[in-house]
Amino acid sequence: MFRMPLLSMTAAWSMAAAAAAFATAATLAAVPAPAIAGAHMKKDIVDTAVEVGSFNTLVAAVQAAGLVDVLKGEGPFTVFAPTDDAFAKLPAGTVEELLKPENKDRLVAILTYHVVPGKVMSSDLSEGLKAKTVQGQEVTISLAGGPKVDGANIVQPDIETSNGVIHVIDAVILPAE
């Protein structure tokens, strides 16, 4: 049902790095801004996500996808990180299905679709901006009614980590099949 082309080692590494960035972003979103201001600059994306504890689904997905080491890498990465509540909005059984070993390629594709190479701060975003993700497809930024990526609201921007930045989003964004 889900298909993803074979990737080169470079692309696979980039995806892994993206997933790590994604995990960190998700973790930071759960903490109020004053509590995280500067607190996570010494921690990478993955460690930040684990510490916060509000991104259990994202962390589990990153682990199942085998992307932990990549996302703990140098970066920098920009991660649009969905919260546990965002994952809960998916149809029943979706997360469990994606976490199965036979669906690893699809899971990697979804996670790396949430990661953009480089450090993109909210001040860099503009209406209609298209950014190529580690997965290979582009996400689109809109600013009308508040900043969004592919229609998901950016509910907490600019959470800086040692290897990038996290923008917390309220929905899981999906690449075209």
C-alpha positions in Angstrom: 0.0 0.0 0.0 2.7 2.5 0.9 5.7 2.7 -1.4 9.0 4.6 -1.1 11.9 4.3 -3.6 15.2 2.9 -2.4 17.5 5.6 -1.1 21.2 6.2 -1.4 23.2 6.1 1.8 23.4 9.9 1.8 19.6 10.2 1.5 19.1 7.6 4.2 21.5 9.5 6.5 19.7 12.8 5.8 16.4 11.2 6.6 17.6 9.9 9.8 19.0 13.3 10.7 15.7 14.8 9.9 13.8 12.4 12.1 16.1 13.3 15.0 15.5 16.9 14.5 11.8 16.2 14.3 11.9 14.4 17.6 13.6 17.3 19.4 11.2 19.8 18.0 8.3 17.8 19.3 9.8 17.6 22.8 10.4 21.3 23.1 6.9 22.1 22.1 5.5 20.6 25.2 7.4 23.0 27.5 6.2 26.5 27.9 8.5 29.0 26.2 10.0 30.6 29.4 10.9 27.1 30.7 12.8 26.2 27.5 14.4 29.5 26.7 18.0 28.5 26.3 17.5 25.3 28.3 17.8 23.0 25.3 20.6 24.8 23.4 23.0 22.2 24.8 20.8 19.2 24.0 20.1 17.8 20.6 16.7 17.2 19.1 16.3 13.7 20.3 17.5 14.3 23.9 15.2 17.3 24.2 12.2 15.3 23.0 12.8 12.5 25.4 13.4 14.9 28.3 10.1 16.8 27.8 8.1 13.6 27.8 5.2 15.0 25.8 6.3 13.6 22.5 6.2 9.9 23.3 4.6 9.0 19.9 7.2 10.9 17.9 10.1 9.4 19.9 8.7 5.9 19.4 8.3 6.6 15.7 11.9 7.9 15.4 13.1 4.8 17.2 11.1 2.4 15.1 12.4 4.2 11.9 16.0 3.8 13.0 16.5 7.5 12.9 17.8 8.3 16.4 21.5 8.4 15.6 21.0 10.5 12.5 18.8 13.1 14.4 21.4 13.3 17.1 23.9 14.2 14.4 25.5 17.6 13.7 22.7 19.1 11.5 21.5 21.7 11.4 18.0 20.6 10.9 14.6 22.4 11.0 11.9 20.0 12.4 8.2 20.6 12.1 7.3 18.4 15.1 3.8 17.2 15.8 2.8 16.7 19.4 1.2 13.5 20.8 -2.2 15.2 20.4 -1.4 15.7 16.7 -0.7 12.0 16.3 -3.9 11.2 18.2 -5.9 13.1 15.4 -4.8 10.4 12.9 -7.4 7.7 12.1 -7.5 4.9 14.7 -4.8 2.3 14.2 -2.7 4.5 11.9 0.2 5.0 14.3 0.2 1.3 15.3 0.3 0.3 11.7 3.2 2.6 10.8 5.2 1.3 13.7 5.2 -2.2 12.3 8.6 -3.3 10.8 7.1 -4.0 7.4 6.0 -0.3 7.2 9.4 1.2 8.1 9.9 2.8 4.7 6.6 4.6 4.9 7.3 5.7 8.5 10.8 7.1 7.5 9.1 8.9 4.6 6.6 10.6 6.9 9.1 11.5 9.5 11.7 12.9 7.1 8.9 14.9 5.4 8.8 16.9 8.7 12.5 17.8 8.4 14.2 20.5 6.3 18.0 20.7 6.0 19.4 23.8 7.6 18.2 26.1 10.4 15.1 28.0 9.3 13.8 30.4 12.0 10.2 31.7 12.0 11.6 35.1 10.8 12.8 33.4 7.6 9.3 32.2 6.8 7.2 34.0 4.1 3.9 33.5 2.4 4.0 30.7 -0.2 7.6 29.7 0.7 8.4 26.2 -0.5 11.1 24.2 1.3 12.5 20.9 0.2 12.3 18.3 2.9 14.8 15.5 3.7 12.2 13.2 2.3 12.5 15.0 -1.1 9.1 16.6 -1.5 8.4 20.3 -0.7 6.3 21.7 2.2 4.5 25.0 1.7 4.4 27.8 4.3 1.4 30.1 4.7 1.1 33.0 7.1 -2.6 34.0 6.7 -4.3 33.4 10.1 -1.0 32.5 11.7 2.0 30.5 10.4 1.3 27.1 9.0 3.2 24.3 7.2 1.1 22.3 4.7 -2.0 23.5 6.7 -0.7 22.5 10.1 -0.5 25.3 12.6 2.9 26.2 13.9 1.9 26.5 17.6 5.3 27.1 19.0 8.1 28.3 16.8 11.8 28.7 17.2 12.8 26.1 19.8 16.6 26.1 19.4 18.6 23.0 20.1 22.3 22.2 19.7 21.7 20.8 16.2 18.9 22.9 14.8 15.5 24.4 15.5 12.0 22.9 16.2 8.7 24.4 15.2 5.9 22.6 17.0 2.8 21.8 14.9 -0.7 20.7 15.7 -1.1 18.0 13.0 1.0 15.3 11.3 1.7 16.4 7.7 1.9 13.7 5.0 3.9 13.6 1.8 2.1 12.9 -1.5 2.2 9.2 -2.4 
